[in-house]
Each structure stands twice: as C-alpha cells, then as structure tokens.
C-alpha cells in the first residue's frame, strides 16, 4: 500500500472515521471536534492512493515550551506498515523550535504503541503518565 503524509490537521470527518475504525468513537465529543481540531498546534494526515485518510496525528499545547502528541490513529488495514512512526516523525519535525528554545513534547501511549515512540527517542525516565477527566458542574 503506498501512502503519503500531508502537513495538515485532519478534518472532522476524517478524524471521526479514523476514530470509529479503531473503536475510539466514544472518546470524542462530536460537538467540539471541529473546534478542538482547529486549536491544534500542528497536524499530519496519511492518505492512500485514492486520497482517503488512513492515519493521522496532531499536537496540542502552548507551542512555546510544551506540546503533546495527540490522536495518533492508523486505520486497522494499515497497522504494522510504519505509518504511525512516519506520522509522529513528521509531526516532530513540524514542532521543532528554532534557535536555542527547547520544546518539551509529551504523550500518552498504549502498551502496544510504546515501541513506536521509543524508536523516535521518547522515554519514560522517572515519569508517570496520569490524567483526569473534568466535566461541567451541574449545580
């Protein structure tokens, strides 16, 4: 399968289709998906010969000192072809700061994806990924 990486954030339709393909559709709020994607620092989309999105990755954060790799998704048919590695490698190129500035790039990884990120130089030295989900007060 040939593919190419495009330097752009996935469209809401592409994002929704990829999320559904991997069973992540319930992790995203359709009402804020478009706004959330527009707020990305950078994004990359992998398309097949027909121009259909078969993978994506994006970065969120302040773009000055901190960025986080988010929503790395590859369609099941393309899993194991190196697309995830290609997507994240290109995303990191887009995030690389100029001059003497250092940008901390973090992420959360599933156990299956740890090798992808380690191959790109990510490490979990003394760090523990944590998260909390906040919802609106209903008072």
Long-range contacts (C-beta under 8 A, 24 or more apart in sequence): 1-48, 1-49, 1-54, 1-77, 1-78, 1-81, 2-48, 2-49, 3-46, 3-47, 3-48, 3-49, 3-54, 3-55, 3-78, 3-81, 3-83, 4-46, 4-47, 5-44, 5-45, 5-46, 5-86, 5-87, 5-90, 6-44, 6-45, 6-46, 6-47, 7-42, 7-43, 7-44, 7-90, 7-94, 8-43, 8-44, 8-45, 9-37, 9-38, 9-40, 9-42, 9-43, 9-45, 9-58, 10-37, 10-43, 10-45, 10-53, 10-56, 10-58, 10-71, 11-37, 11-53, 12-37, 14-45, 14-53, 14-56, 15-56, 15-71, 15-73, 17-53, 18-53, 18-54, 18-55, 18-56, 18-73, 18-74, 18-75, 19-71, 19-73, 21-73, 21-75, 21-76, 22-73, 22-74, 22-75, 22-76, 24-73, 40-70, 41-67, 41-95, 42-91, 42-94, 42-95, 43-91, 44-87, 44-90, 44-91, 44-94, 46-74, 46-78, 46-83, 46-86, 46-87, 48-78, 54-78, 54-83, 55-83, 55-84, 55-87, 56-87, 57-84, 57-87, 57-88, 57-91, 58-91, 59-91, 59-94, 59-95, 59-105, 64-101, 64-103, 65-102, 65-103, 65-104, 66-103, 66-104, 66-106, 67-95, 67-103, 67-104, 67-105, 67-106, 68-105, 68-106, 68-107, 69-105, 69-106, 69-107, 69-117, 70-107, 72-107, 72-113, 84-113, 84-116, 85-116, 85-119, 85-120, 88-116, 88-117, 88-120, 89-120, 92-120
